[in-house]
Amino acid sequence: MRTLVFIPAWNEESPIAEVIAGVRESLPEADLLVIDDGSTDLTAERARKAGAVVASLPFNQGLGAALQTGYLHALREGYEACAHLDADGQHPPAEVARLLEEIYANRADLVIGSRYRDPGKAESDDYKPTLSRRIGTGVFRFFLTLATRQRFTDTTSGMRAANRRVMALFSEHYSPDFAEIESLQLAVREELRVEELPVRMLERAGGTSFLTPVRSAFFIFKGLIVLMVGQFRPRHVEAER
């Protein structure tokens, strides 16, 4: 299956080349796209030097816009499967390949890499979330599971794989602010097959997270509002099967 792997990136000049190299090694037959979300550093330049095609947004528009750009590109260019991972080095490309296998086998429409699905297998260098992240993840896990009646363990995971049904939906309807959370709610409401797969995630290879404890609290509050509103939105007509 023709596959696109896309990487949303904002000011990730330090780890981006290594992330690209990892994708090339684990997924040599996939095409690679870096979506530069208005970076002010050398992210785009270093991504091109590493051999990736780069789509540069004119200014920083947020993760949702960057991801929607990737889904739209995959749909318009006729890819049969796509996947995305973060640019900070947290997501091992070999794990992304495992997610894509679920798509290739037609066992799911959308596959989420979950760092919490099987915590007993965590290794010493795996990602260790902060207290505020653990609280936020727990809150979102509870309310999204309640809203969708499907169990989720890692609602904010940025490691995902999808088929054309998902591309068609997300290229038209995707939240600019709460992309990971609202997209799961949307996919379930549209009766897509959504699956979680336990994966490893590492500590960041570079950069810093924008989420401070105060921002995390505000993020949780807004996220819950988004989930509530999403419950009352009408379903969309499916664009493609």
Protein Blocks (a to p, Z undefined) as FASTA:
>chain_A
ZZddddddehilkmmmmmmmmmmmmmmmbccddddehiablmlmmmmmnopacdddfbde
bjklmmmmmmmmmmmnopabdcdddfkopacfklmmmmmmmmmnopafbdcddfklmmml
pcfkbccddfklmmmmmmmmmmmmmmnopacfblmbcbdcddfklmmmmmmnccfklmml
mmmmmmmmnopacddddddddddfedjdfbdfklmmmmmmmmmmmmmmmmmpccdddfbZ
Z
